[in-house]
Amino acid sequence: HVQLVESGGGLVQAGGSLRLSCAASGRIFAIIAMGWYRQAPGKQRELVAAITDGGRSNYADSAKGRFTISRDNAENTVYLQMNSLKPEDTAVYYCNADILSSSSRHDYWGQGTQVTVSS
């Protein structure tokens, strides 16, 4: 059984910063990739940023230059540093991990953490 636990969401003013964390635990052999998605009310869930176990990252255009994804492989944790936040960044942010256990490979999701940016 694998669990992703997120933390770090909250309310911040426009121009402020937040740092999200997501820790994976359970029967993990390897984590192929970890990432952050977000879903605003009435919109589809979208990729914000992702990072492979080798450290290669990619970002949505809306996140480039403002957000930084990083991971601690030893702690099975991924972070999202969000700077210069805008009201349009308001959404529920979900952690995602592509995890290889001893016998299978699955996609896992966290429970989501609310980020609200006030203007």
Secondary structure, 3 states (H helix, E strand, C coil): CEEEEEECCEEEECCCCEEEEEEEEECCCEEEEEEEEEECCCCCCEEEEEEECCCCEEECCCCCCCEEEEEEHHHCEEEEEECCCCHHHCEEEEEEEEEECCCCEEEEECCCEEEEEEC
